[in-house]
C-alpha cells in the first residue's frame, strides 16, 4: 500500500455513489446535507449509496487517489436542519472522483456549465458548479450513470 502523502480537513460533505465519491462544498446553509440526503434516497438494489462525511471531510492523498473520510467525532452522523443530528449508515472512507461546488440558485447559470478541474492535494479532479436546489441530486445521479461509475 502506498503511504499517505498529505491530508487536509475541508468544509464539505461526501457521499459514495457506487465505487466513487462526490465531495460537495458550499457555504453554511448552502444545501450540502440536503443534497447528500437526496443522493442517499436514491439507493436501491443496484444503486449503492452511503454517507462518507457530513459538513467536515478529511481528505487524504494515497498515491494517485484522493480519499475522503469522516473525522471520528462525527462519523455516521448527519445534520437535518430543524430535526438535529441523526445517525445514518456510513462508510469509513471512499475514493473521491468528483467535486461539486454549490452556489445559490439565483446566481447559477440556467444550464450547467462545462466542468473544470480542481487540484486537491496535488490530484486533479473534475469540478462542477451547480445550484443548490432539489434537482441537483437527479443531475448528479445522471452524471454518474453516464460515466459508468455505478
C-alpha positions in Angstrom: 0.0 0.0 0.0 1.2 3.5 -0.8 1.9 5.7 2.1 -0.3 8.8 2.6 1.4 11.8 1.2 -0.8 14.6 2.6 -4.1 15.3 4.3 -6.5 18.2 4.8 -9.8 18.8 6.6 -12.3 20.7 4.4 -15.8 22.1 5.0 -17.6 19.7 2.7 -19.9 16.7 2.7 -19.0 13.5 0.9 -21.2 10.6 -0.4 -20.3 7.3 -2.0 -22.1 6.6 -5.3 -21.2 3.1 -6.4 -17.5 2.9 -6.2 -16.9 6.6 -6.5 -17.2 9.5 -4.1 -18.5 13.0 -4.6 -17.3 15.9 -2.5 -19.9 18.6 -2.1 -18.7 22.1 -1.0 -20.6 25.2 -0.2 -21.2 27.9 2.4 -23.0 27.0 5.6 -26.7 26.5 4.8 -26.0 26.0 1.0 -27.6 22.6 1.0 -24.7 20.2 1.2 -26.5 17.9 3.7 -29.8 18.2 1.8 -28.1 17.2 -1.4 -26.4 14.3 0.4 -29.8 13.1 1.6 -31.2 13.4 -1.9 -28.4 11.2 -3.2 -28.8 8.7 -0.4 -32.5 8.4 -1.0 -31.7 7.1 -4.5 -30.2 3.9 -3.0 -31.6 0.6 -4.2 -30.6 -3.0 -5.0 -28.5 -1.9 -8.0 -27.7 1.6 -6.7 -25.2 1.6 -3.7 -25.1 4.9 -1.7 -23.5 5.7 1.6 -22.6 8.8 3.6 -18.8 9.3 4.0 -18.8 12.6 6.0 -21.2 15.4 6.7 -20.0 19.0 7.0 -16.3 18.2 7.6 -14.4 15.8 5.4 -10.9 14.7 5.8 -9.1 14.4 2.5 -6.0 12.2 2.3 -3.8 11.6 -0.7 -2.9 7.9 -1.1 -0.7 7.6 -4.2 -2.7 9.0 -7.1 -6.0 8.7 -5.3 -7.9 11.2 -3.1 -9.6 9.5 -0.2 -12.5 11.1 1.7 -13.3 10.1 5.3 -15.1 11.5 8.3 -13.5 12.9 11.5 -14.1 10.2 14.2 -16.3 12.5 16.3 -18.9 12.9 13.6 -18.7 9.6 11.7 -22.1 8.3 10.8 -23.9 11.5 11.8 -25.7 13.9 9.5 -27.4 17.2 10.3 -31.1 17.6 9.3 -31.9 21.3 9.7 -34.8 21.6 12.2 -34.5 18.0 13.3 -31.0 17.8 14.7 -28.1 15.4 14.3 -29.2 11.9 13.1 -27.2 8.6 12.8 -27.1 7.3 9.3 -25.3 4.3 7.6 -21.9 5.4 6.5 -18.7 4.1 5.0 -15.4 4.9 6.8 -13.8 6.1 3.6 -14.1 6.3 -0.2 -12.1 7.4 -3.2 -13.2 10.9 -4.3 -13.7 11.3 -8.0 -15.8 14.4 -8.4 -16.1 17.8 -6.7 -19.3 19.8 -6.7 -19.4 23.4 -5.6 -23.0 24.5 -4.6 -24.0 28.1 -5.3 -27.3 29.9 -4.6 -29.8 29.1 -7.3 -30.2 32.8 -8.2 -26.5 33.1 -9.1 -26.3 29.8 -11.0 -26.3 29.6 -14.8 -29.5 28.4 -16.4 -27.7 25.4 -17.9 -24.9 23.6 -16.1 -21.5 24.9 -17.3 -18.9 22.5 -18.5 -16.9 21.1 -15.6 -13.5 22.4 -14.9 -10.6 20.9 -12.9 -9.9 21.3 -9.2 -6.5 20.4 -7.7 -6.8 18.9 -4.2 -3.6 17.7 -2.5 -1.9 17.5 -5.9 -4.7 15.4 -7.5 -6.7 16.9 -10.4 -10.5 16.2 -10.2 -13.4 17.3 -12.4 -15.4 20.1 -10.7 -19.0 21.1 -11.3 -20.6 24.3 -10.1 -24.3 23.6 -9.5 -27.3 25.3 -8.0 -28.3 24.4 -4.5 -31.8 23.0 -5.5 -33.5 19.6 -5.1 -32.9 18.7 -8.8 -29.2 18.8 -8.3 -29.3 15.2 -6.9 -31.0 14.0 -10.0 -28.4 15.7 -12.2 -25.5 14.1 -10.2 -27.2 10.7 -10.5 -27.3 11.0 -14.3 -23.8 12.3 -14.4 -22.6 9.1 -12.6 -24.7 6.9 -14.8 -23.3 8.5 -17.9 -19.8 7.8 -16.8 -20.4 4.2 -15.7 -19.4 4.7 -12.1 -22.5 2.9 -10.8 
